[in-house]
Amino acid sequence: MSDLDRGIMKFKGADSPIVIAVSAVLVLGTIAALVIWALRTAYVVA
């Protein structure tokens, strides 16, 4: 059992590269969207 199967992602295959890549893209995309939203809200940017 890998360490990834013990945390939040408790399902078989949680340590597969595809699942890790999709999770990373979702997390980083959400962070990027929040940063862009914050900058556009704080400053008038077209």
N, CA, C and O atoms as a Tinker XYZ file with bonds, in Angstrom:
   184  protein
     1  N      0.855000   -1.187000    0.000000    73     2
     2  CA     0.000000    0.000000    0.000000    64     1     3
     3  C      0.890000    1.237000    0.000000    63     2     4     5
     4  O      1.806000    1.353000    0.815000    81     3
     5  N      0.622000    2.137000   -0.899000    73     3     6
     6  CA     1.415000    3.365000   -0.946000    64     5     7
     7  C      0.858000    4.385000    0.040000    63     6     8     9
     8  O     -0.235000    4.215000    0.580000    81     7
     9  N      1.618000    5.433000    0.262000    73     7    10
    10  CA     1.187000    6.475000    1.190000    64     9    11
    11  C     -0.033000    7.214000    0.669000    63    10    12    13
    12  O     -0.825000    7.733000    1.456000    81    11
    13  N     -0.196000    7.268000   -0.657000    73    11    14
    14  CA    -1.335000    8.002000   -1.211000    64    13    15
    15  C     -2.663000    7.293000   -0.950000    63    14    16    17
    16  O     -3.713000    7.936000   -0.951000    81    15
    17  N     -2.632000    5.983000   -0.729000    73    15    18
    18  CA    -3.868000    5.260000   -0.451000    64    17    19
    19  C     -4.348000    5.458000    0.985000    63    18    20    21
    20  O     -5.447000    5.024000    1.331000    81    19
    21  N     -3.555000    6.096000    1.810000    73    19    22
    22  CA    -3.917000    6.249000    3.222000    64    21    23
    23  C     -4.522000    7.606000    3.547000    63    22    24    25
    24  O     -5.133000    7.757000    4.604000    81    23
    25  N     -4.377000    8.572000    2.698000    73    23    26
    26  CA    -4.852000    9.921000    3.008000    64    25    27
    27  C     -6.289000   10.138000    2.582000    63    26    28    29
    28  O     -7.156000    9.295000    2.814000    81    27
    29  N     -6.528000   11.272000    1.960000    73    27    30
    30  CA    -7.878000   11.617000    1.516000    64    29    31
    31  C     -8.315000   10.690000    0.388000    63    30    32    33
    32  O     -9.477000   10.289000    0.320000    81    31
    33  N     -7.385000   10.352000   -0.492000    73    31    34
    34  CA    -7.721000    9.536000   -1.670000    64    33    35
    35  C     -7.637000    8.065000   -1.306000    63    34    36    37
    36  O     -6.660000    7.396000   -1.642000    81    35
    37  N     -8.654000    7.556000   -0.623000    73    35    38
    38  CA    -8.657000    6.174000   -0.158000    64    37    39
    39  C     -9.377000    5.277000   -1.159000    63    38    40    41
    40  O    -10.472000    4.787000   -0.881000    81    39
    41  N     -8.782000    5.066000   -2.290000    73    39    42
    42  CA    -9.333000    4.122000   -3.247000    64    41    43
    43  C     -8.191000    3.463000   -4.001000    63    42    44    45
    44  O     -7.083000    3.994000   -4.080000    81    43
    45  N     -8.481000    2.320000   -4.540000    73    43    46
    46  CA    -7.450000    1.567000   -5.245000    64    45    47
    47  C     -7.052000    2.329000   -6.510000    63    46    48    49
    48  O     -7.912000    2.775000   -7.270000    81    47
    49  N     -5.773000    2.472000   -6.724000    73    47    50
    50  CA    -5.283000    3.190000   -7.890000    64    49    51
    51  C     -5.089000    4.674000   -7.658000    63    50    52    53
    52  O     -4.898000    5.428000   -8.612000    81    51
    53  N     -5.134000    5.111000   -6.403000    73    51    54
    54  CA    -4.961000    6.534000   -6.108000    64    53    55
    55  C     -3.550000    7.001000   -6.407000    63    54    56    57
    56  O     -3.308000    8.200000   -6.543000    81    55
    57  N     -2.615000    6.064000   -6.510000    73    55    58
    58  CA    -1.232000    6.454000   -6.761000    64    57    59
    59  C     -0.851000    6.308000   -8.231000    63    58    60    61
    60  O      0.333000    6.341000   -8.565000    81    59
    61  N     -1.837000    6.146000   -9.113000    73    59    62
    62  CA    -1.521000    6.035000  -10.534000    64    61    63
    63  C     -1.155000    7.410000  -11.089000    63    62    64    65
    64  O     -1.698000    8.418000  -10.637000    81    63
    65  N     -0.253000    7.465000  -12.048000    73    63    66
    66  CA     0.189000    8.759000  -12.583000    64    65    67
    67  C     -0.939000    9.592000  -13.181000    63    66    68    69
    68  O     -0.899000   10.820000  -13.100000    81    67
    69  N     -1.932000    8.960000  -13.773000    73    67    70
    70  CA    -3.037000    9.709000  -14.385000    64    69    71
    71  C     -3.858000   10.428000  -13.317000    63    70    72    73
    72  O     -4.207000   11.597000  -13.481000    81    71
    73  N     -4.162000    9.732000  -12.229000    73    71    74
    74  CA    -4.945000   10.344000  -11.154000    64    73    75
    75  C     -4.160000   11.474000  -10.512000    63    74    76    77
    76  O     -4.727000   12.520000  -10.196000    81    75
    77  N     -2.869000   11.278000  -10.315000    73    75    78
    78  CA    -2.034000   12.324000   -9.731000    64    77    79
    79  C     -1.979000   13.539000  -10.654000    63    78    80    81
    80  O     -2.057000   14.674000  -10.185000    81    79
    81  N     -1.845000   13.313000  -11.961000    73    79    82
    82  CA    -1.785000   14.418000  -12.914000    64    81    83
    83  C     -3.101000   15.194000  -12.948000    63    82    84    85
    84  O     -3.092000   16.425000  -12.960000    81    83
    85  N     -4.218000   14.493000  -12.964000    73    83    86
    86  CA    -5.521000   15.165000  -12.990000    64    85    87
    87  C     -5.720000   15.978000  -11.712000    63    86    88    89
    88  O     -6.201000   17.110000  -11.766000    81    87
    89  N     -5.354000   15.409000  -10.571000    73    87    90
    90  CA    -5.487000   16.129000   -9.306000    64    89    91
    91  C     -4.616000   17.379000   -9.294000    63    90    92    93
    92  O     -5.049000   18.443000   -8.851000    81    91
    93  N     -3.389000   17.246000   -9.782000    73    91    94
    94  CA    -2.482000   18.395000   -9.806000    64    93    95
    95  C     -3.011000   19.495000  -10.713000    63    94    96    97
    96  O     -2.940000   20.674000  -10.367000    81    95
    97  N     -3.540000   19.116000  -11.869000    73    95    98
    98  CA    -4.085000   20.117000  -12.795000    64    97    99
    99  C     -5.292000   20.817000  -12.173000    63    98   100   101
   100  O     -5.436000   22.032000  -12.307000    81    99
   101  N     -6.145000   20.075000  -11.506000    73    99   102
   102  CA    -7.317000   20.686000  -10.869000    64   101   103
   103  C     -6.905000   21.653000   -9.765000    63   102   104   105
   104  O     -7.427000   22.765000   -9.683000    81   103
   105  N     -5.975000   21.234000   -8.921000    73   103   106
   106  CA    -5.555000   22.087000   -7.809000    64   105   107
   107  C     -4.838000   23.334000   -8.325000    63   106   108   109
   108  O     -5.156000   24.448000   -7.910000    81   107
   109  N     -3.874000   23.153000   -9.225000    73   107   110
   110  CA    -3.130000   24.303000   -9.740000    64   109   111
   111  C     -4.007000   25.220000  -10.586000    63   110   112   113
   112  O     -3.835000   26.438000  -10.557000    81   111
   113  N     -4.946000   24.648000  -11.337000    73   111   114
   114  CA    -5.871000   25.458000  -12.120000    64   113   115
   115  C     -6.781000   26.301000  -11.240000    63   114   116   117
   116  O     -7.060000   27.460000  -11.549000    81   115
   117  N     -7.240000   25.713000  -10.147000    73   115   118
   118  CA    -8.095000   26.450000   -9.220000    64   117   119
   119  C     -7.323000   27.584000   -8.560000    63   118   120   121
   120  O     -7.839000   28.693000   -8.419000    81   119
   121  N     -6.095000   27.305000   -8.159000    73   119   122
   122  CA    -5.270000   28.349000   -7.557000    64   121   123
   123  C     -5.015000   29.475000   -8.559000    63   122   124   125
   124  O     -5.113000   30.651000   -8.211000    81   123
   125  N     -4.690000   29.118000   -9.792000    73   123   126
   126  CA    -4.443000   30.130000  -10.823000    64   125   127
   127  C     -5.702000   30.962000  -11.081000    63   126   128   129
   128  O     -5.620000   32.182000  -11.227000    81   127
   129  N     -6.850000   30.313000  -11.137000    73   127   130
   130  CA    -8.102000   31.039000  -11.363000    64   129   131
   131  C     -8.389000   32.001000  -10.222000    63   130   132   133
   132  O     -8.851000   33.117000  -10.459000    81   131
   133  N     -8.125000   31.588000   -8.995000    73   131   134
   134  CA    -8.353000   32.475000   -7.855000    64   133   135
   135  C     -7.392000   33.660000   -7.865000    63   134   136   137
   136  O     -7.788000   34.780000   -7.542000    81   135
   137  N     -6.142000   33.426000   -8.231000    73   135   138
   138  CA    -5.173000   34.525000   -8.295000    64   137   139
   139  C     -5.572000   35.511000   -9.389000    63   138   140   141
   140  O     -5.522000   36.723000   -9.176000    81   139
   141  N     -5.967000   35.005000  -10.555000    73   139   142
   142  CA    -6.390000   35.885000  -11.650000    64   141   143
   143  C     -7.634000   36.660000  -11.253000    63   142   144   145
   144  O     -7.724000   37.861000  -11.509000    81   143
   145  N     -8.595000   35.986000  -10.630000    73   143   146
   146  CA    -9.813000   36.667000  -10.180000    64   145   147
   147  C     -9.475000   37.757000   -9.166000    63   146   148   149
   148  O    -10.033000   38.852000   -9.228000    81   147
   149  N     -8.568000   37.468000   -8.234000    73   147   150
   150  CA    -8.206000   38.443000   -7.211000    64   149   151
   151  C     -7.519000   39.653000   -7.835000    63   150   152   153
   152  O     -7.796000   40.791000   -7.456000    81   151
   153  N     -6.626000   39.410000   -8.788000    73   151   154
   154  CA    -5.938000   40.532000   -9.437000    64   153   155
   155  C     -6.907000   41.370000  -10.257000    63   154   156   157
   156  O     -6.813000   42.597000  -10.256000    81   155
   157  N     -7.834000   40.728000  -10.955000    73   155   158
   158  CA    -8.801000   41.481000  -11.762000    64   157   159
   159  C     -9.771000   42.247000  -10.880000    63   158   160   161
   160  O    -10.254000   43.309000  -11.272000    81   159
   161  N    -10.066000   41.725000   -9.690000    73   159   162
   162  CA   -10.970000   42.420000   -8.775000    64   161   163
   163  C    -10.267000   43.589000   -8.104000    63   162   164   165
   164  O    -10.858000   44.656000   -7.937000    81   163
   165  N     -9.015000   43.398000   -7.719000    73   163   166
   166  CA    -8.289000   44.444000   -7.010000    64   165   167
   167  C     -7.858000   45.573000   -7.932000    63   166   168   169
   168  O     -7.851000   46.736000   -7.531000    81   167
   169  N     -7.502000   45.238000   -9.158000    73   167   170
   170  CA    -7.026000   46.232000  -10.112000    64   169   171
   171  C     -7.878000   46.160000  -11.364000    63   170   172   173
   172  O     -8.305000   45.080000  -11.773000    81   171
   173  N     -8.124000   47.307000  -11.969000    73   171   174
   174  CA    -8.903000   47.312000  -13.204000    64   173   175
   175  C     -7.996000   46.871000  -14.334000    63   174   176   177
   176  O     -7.193000   47.648000  -14.851000    81   175
   177  N     -8.139000   45.608000  -14.707000    73   175   178
   178  CA    -7.338000   45.026000  -15.788000    64   177   179
   179  C     -8.309000   44.519000  -16.836000    63   178   180   181
   180  O     -9.307000   43.878000  -16.506000    81   179
   181  N     -8.026000   44.800000  -18.075000    73   179   182
   182  CA    -8.945000   44.420000  -19.153000    64   181   183
   183  C     -8.993000   42.966000  -19.382000    63   182   184
   184  O     -9.723000   42.502000  -20.258000    81   183
